Each structure stands twice: as structure tokens, then as C-alpha cells.
Amino acid sequence: MTFLIAEDSRTTRNLIKNYINETKIGRKCDFLEAEDGEHALDILKTKIVDFVLLDWNMTTEMTGLDVLKGIRSVDKLKKMPVVMITGESDKANVIEAIKHGANDFISKPIDKKLFSEKILKVLSHAKP
């Protein structure tokens, strides 16, 4: 299973990889990384990805929400599991992300137990 981690912080990307590896997914996990939204969309156009973890605020003009909208606008990606990760606590952002097709939302700082529970929940509902 290949995860795309779109997050501008290398430290947070490494933390997410560690948490995924510690989650009992039941299959080998590979990782692709993007530091910004444009790179994330480029990866999705050229690589096979099974699951996207997407930061809301990245250091470019393109937000995580923009990337999410881009993902959902491509037929072959419409059903791809996408979990938004953010330091934002605004409930309006959560509603906006879900409205545009995010499967779930994780707040920073990331709680390891909650992270694992949410990843497994989204995977259990994902259509192959």
C-alpha cells in the first residue's frame, strides 16, 4: 500500500510515516512525500497511490483544500482515501474539507492512538 504524505514539515512527514508503520494495517507500506500541493498533484498524476494524508496549510499558494479539490476533480482519484491533517482548530475548515470529499480530519499535534484509529477506519471503508 502506497501512502502519499503531502506536508511541508519534514519532521511531521517522518512522524506520520512512523505512526503508519506502527499501525496494524496488515500489509507493507510504502511512502511518497510532497512538500507542497503542486508536487502532491504531480505525484498523483504519475504514480500509483492508495491513500493521501494532506496538510491543510502548506508553504505555497496551494492549500491542502485546493489539492483535495484537485484530487476529487479527477475521475480515477474520486474514491481515493484522503485524510486532512491540520493545526487549524476552526470547525468550519473541517466542514469544508468533508464537503469537498475528505474522508476524515486529524488535528495537530497528532495523537498517535487517534491517528491509528482514524487511518484504520478510513481503510476499512475504502473501496478497492
C-alpha positions in Angstrom: 0.0 0.0 0.0 1.4 3.4 -1.0 0.7 6.5 1.1 1.3 10.0 -0.2 2.2 12.4 2.6 1.7 16.0 1.5 3.1 18.1 4.3 5.6 20.9 4.3 7.3 19.9 7.5 9.9 17.1 7.1 9.6 16.4 10.8 5.8 15.9 10.6 6.2 13.7 7.5 8.6 11.5 9.4 6.3 11.3 12.4 3.4 10.3 10.1 5.5 7.6 8.5 6.4 6.2 11.9 2.8 6.3 13.1 1.6 4.5 9.9 4.4 1.8 10.3 3.2 1.3 13.9 -0.4 1.0 12.9 -1.5 -2.6 12.3 -2.5 -2.1 8.6 -1.8 -5.7 7.7 0.3 -5.0 4.5 3.6 -3.5 3.6 3.5 0.3 3.5 5.5 2.5 1.0 5.6 6.2 1.2 5.8 9.1 -1.3 6.3 12.6 0.0 5.4 16.0 -1.2 6.4 19.3 0.4 3.7 21.3 -1.3 0.4 20.9 -3.1 1.7 21.2 -6.7 4.2 18.4 -6.0 1.4 16.3 -4.5 -0.8 16.6 -7.6 2.2 15.8 -9.9 2.8 12.6 -7.9 -0.8 11.6 -8.2 -0.7 12.1 -12.0 2.4 9.9 -12.4 2.4 7.3 -9.5 0.1 4.7 -8.1 -1.1 5.9 -4.7 -3.6 4.2 -2.4 -4.1 6.8 0.4 -3.3 10.5 0.8 -2.5 12.3 4.0 -2.8 16.0 3.3 -1.8 19.0 5.3 -4.2 21.9 5.3 -1.6 24.7 5.4 1.5 24.3 3.2 4.1 26.9 2.4 2.8 27.6 -1.1 -0.1 29.3 -2.8 -2.0 26.0 -3.0 -3.7 24.9 0.3 -4.5 21.3 1.2 -8.1 22.1 0.4 -7.1 23.2 -3.1 -5.2 19.8 -3.5 -8.3 18.0 -2.2 -10.5 19.7 -4.8 -7.9 18.8 -7.5 -8.0 15.1 -6.4 -11.8 14.9 -6.4 -11.9 16.5 -9.9 -10.1 13.5 -11.4 -12.3 10.5 -12.1 -9.7 7.9 -11.2 -9.0 9.6 -7.9 -12.5 10.4 -6.7 -12.7 7.4 -4.4 -9.1 7.6 -3.1 -9.0 7.9 0.7 -7.9 11.3 1.8 -7.3 12.4 5.4 -6.7 16.1 6.1 -4.1 17.0 8.8 -4.0 20.4 10.3 -3.1 22.6 13.2 -6.2 24.6 12.5 -8.9 24.2 15.1 -11.7 26.0 13.1 -14.7 23.7 12.8 -15.6 25.5 9.5 -12.4 24.0 8.0 -13.4 20.5 9.0 -16.9 21.0 7.4 -15.3 22.5 4.3 -12.9 19.5 3.9 -15.6 16.9 4.4 -17.9 18.8 2.0 -15.2 18.5 -0.7 -14.6 14.8 -0.1 -12.1 14.4 2.7 -12.7 11.0 4.4 -11.5 12.3 7.8 -9.7 15.0 9.6 -6.8 14.8 12.1 -5.7 17.8 14.2 -2.1 18.6 15.2 -0.5 17.9 17.4 -1.2 14.4 16.2 -2.3 11.9 18.8 -0.8 8.5 17.9 -3.7 6.4 19.1 -6.3 8.6 17.4 -4.3 8.7 14.2 -4.1 4.9 14.0 -7.8 4.6 14.8 -8.8 7.1 12.0 -6.4 5.6 9.4 -7.8 2.1 10.1 -11.4 3.4 10.0 -10.9 5.1 6.6 -9.1 2.0 5.2 -12.0 -0.3 6.4 -14.4 1.9 4.3 -12.2 2.3 1.3 -13.3 0.7 -1.9 -10.6 -1.1 -3.8 
